[in-house]
Amino acid sequence: MNTLAYINGDITTEQYQDLINQNVTSILIDVPREENNEKVIDKSLKTIIESLRPGDKLIIYDLTNLYQTLSELALFFKQAKEKEIELVILNKEEIFNSMTDKDFMEFIHDLNEENHRVVQEKIERSKKTSKSVGRPKLSQENIKRIRNLRLEKKYTLRDTAELCGVSVGTVHKYADRVGE
C-alpha cells in the first residue's frame, strides 16, 4: 500500500509541509506551464488514478488544488471508489470537518447527481412550455429572400441583414457559403 500526495504546483510551503507530515511514500506534482501568458495546469488526475492500486491512499491538501468542476470531482471520486483508493482531503471547509472523507465524497457525488437532475428537469420544463433554446429556425421564404438580395441583387451583407431582420452571420451562412 502506497501513500501518495498530489500537488498541482500552486501550493504554499505550509500546505506542502502538511502533506509531508502525512508520511507519504511519493509526491506527485503537476507543474503548471505557461501558454499565452496564462498558467495552464495539466489535469493528470486521470492518469494518477489509473496508476494507483486498490488500497493505495491519495492525499490532497484541498479541493481547490484539483482545479475540477463539480461533475469532474464527482467522476474523480467515483473512479477512486471503484478502484478502492482511499482519498484524504486535509483542508475541508469548516462545515465539512465533521464528515469523514468517504462521507464527504459521497456528498459531492450526491450533490452532482442532484445538480444534473435539476438541469434535466429545467430542460424538460422548457420543452413543455415550448421555450426553444438557441437560434430560431429561418423559414425557406426568408432564406430565399436572403439569397436573392445577396446573390442576385448584390446587396452588402449588412444591408441584406437589416432588410431581412437577421444577423450578418446568418446572411453569410445562407448566401455566401452556399457553394462550400
Sequence and secondary structure as in RCSB ss.txt:
>XXXX:A:sequence
MNTLAYINGDITTEQYQDLINQNVTSILIDVPREENNEKVIDKSLKTIIESLRPGDKLIIYDLTNLYQTLSELAL
FFKQAKEKEIELVILNKEEIFNSMTDKDFMEFIHDLNEENHRVVQEKIERSKKTSKSVGRPKLSQENIKRIRNLR
LEKKYTLRDTAELCGVSVGTVHKYADRVGE
>XXXX:A:secstr
  EEEEE S   HHHHHHHHTT  SEEEE   EEETTEEE    HHHHHHH  TT EEEES GGGG   HHHHHH
HHHHHHHTT EEEESS  GGGTTS HHHHHHHHHHHHHHHHHHHHHHHHHHHHTT   SS    HHHHHHHHIII
IIS   HHHHHHHHTS HHHHIIIIITTT 
